[in-house]
Structure formats: C-alpha cells, structure tokens
Amino acid sequence: MFQQVENKKYYMQIVDQIRKLIEDGNLKVGDKLPPERELCQQFGTSRASMREAFSVLETLGMIESRSGQGNFIRADASQVSIDGEFVKALLMDHDPFEIYETRLEVEPSMAAFAALRATPEEKEELKRQVELLNRIGDKLEGDYAFFEEYMEEDRRLHLFVGRAAHNKVLFIVFSAVNLMMKEEHWKKVKSKGVLKPGNLQAYKSEHCQICDAICEGRAEDARLYMRKHILDIREDLFDK
C-alpha cells in the first residue's frame, strides 16, 4: 500500500502519500494505520520523520491518535483536498511575532467556544492532555532533554482546544498557526520563556485555569484566561 520515500522532505512525502490514499478511497474513516515501526519500514524512513508526519496529519485533521490504541483515519476523500504546495507553505519559516499576534487574536475566542461546545469526551481528553503536559513540565525543570517533548505536547494541548471549539473555519485558520509552532524560529523564541525560572509553574497554573473554565462551561473565564496566558509570554519572548 505504501511506497518508500525519496531523500527530500521525508515527512511531507509521507503526508502526501497518506493524503492521496485517502483521496483515492484506499484509506477510509475509521481505518487503523499500521504500527509506527512497520510504517517506518514500509516508507523506508526514520521514526523521527514518521512522528513529524503523524503530527502534521493530526493537525490537518486527517488522522487521530488514540492513546494506547494507535492512529486512525478521521477524514474522508472530500475532506483532504488540501493542495500539497499549500501544506508546504505552511511549514516554511514565519515571523514568530506574527505567530504570537495571531494566537492572541484567535485562541481566546476558541477557548470561549470550547467552553460552550466541548463534548464530555473532549473535556476528558483536554484534562488528560493538561495532566500529561504538566508531568513533562515537571521533568523539564530538571532536564533540558524534555524541551522538545514539552513543546510538542503544549502545541497539541492548544490544538485540542481548537477542535473543541467546533468552528471549522476558525479551526482551519488555527491549524495553520499551530503547524507554524513547530518551526525552529518559534521554538527558539519560546524557549526563552519556557526555560526562565518559575515560568513552567506559572504555565501549569494557567493551563489548569483554562482547562477548568472550559470543562465547567465558563466561556468568558476561558476567554480571559487564554488571553492572559498568551499575553504573559510576550514579555519573555519579545520585550527587552
């Protein structure tokens, strides 16, 4: 079913192949993808590239990762007609401050919508993600080796909030921004805040506030907490 990839942009080639298989009807909603190790063999690529591809596919809504179960197709042929060049453009380097500005405008509204619209299952998923992120944050305080993992799970947490907002247009916009949060320029800037003493504990508290407000249906509180959370990172990231 799969073809080995070439030497350029491994993970984007994997994304393109899986997208094409969905478009052609070879992969359908609910189908489970083979285990990561098996996919690495079939694609002829590394686990790192495979995980990058999973991350992009999940952000674009093509697959969903179920804890302890694997990765499943969540989009049908009508939902994956995304131009490959558009996807590549999303993954080019972007100005970190523009990413920040867009997050500040978009994410508070998503949090408010999520408080009004999140399903019980989404609320439980959000709680689990906050707990996971906090555990990684505790490890990061003593070991920089956990930085990349923390950044990825933080990105996923904000993506979960976007999905729970149940606004497809808003989610498409935020999905693009969320992918940009994988860029090295953004991560380098964000590391200044993440690694500043005391900030991880502050982020933990803010994430819990946002999660509680969403799960309790407090839309305006969710909006305000999310806005404060994003505003708080500006001083560490951009202000001198």
Secondary structure, 3 states (H helix, E strand, C coil): CCCCCCCCCHHHHHHHHHHHHHHCCCCCCCCECCCHHHHHHHHCCCHHHHHHHHHHHHHCCCEEEECCCEEEECCCHHHCCCCHHHHHHHCCCCCHHHHHHHHHHHHHHHHHHHHHHCCHHHHHHHHHHHHHHHHHHHHHCCCHHHHHHHHHHHHHHHHHHHHHCCCHHHHHHHHHHHHHCCCHHHHHHHHHHHCCCCHHHHHHHHHHHHHHHHHCCCHHHHHHHHHHHHHHHHHHHCCC
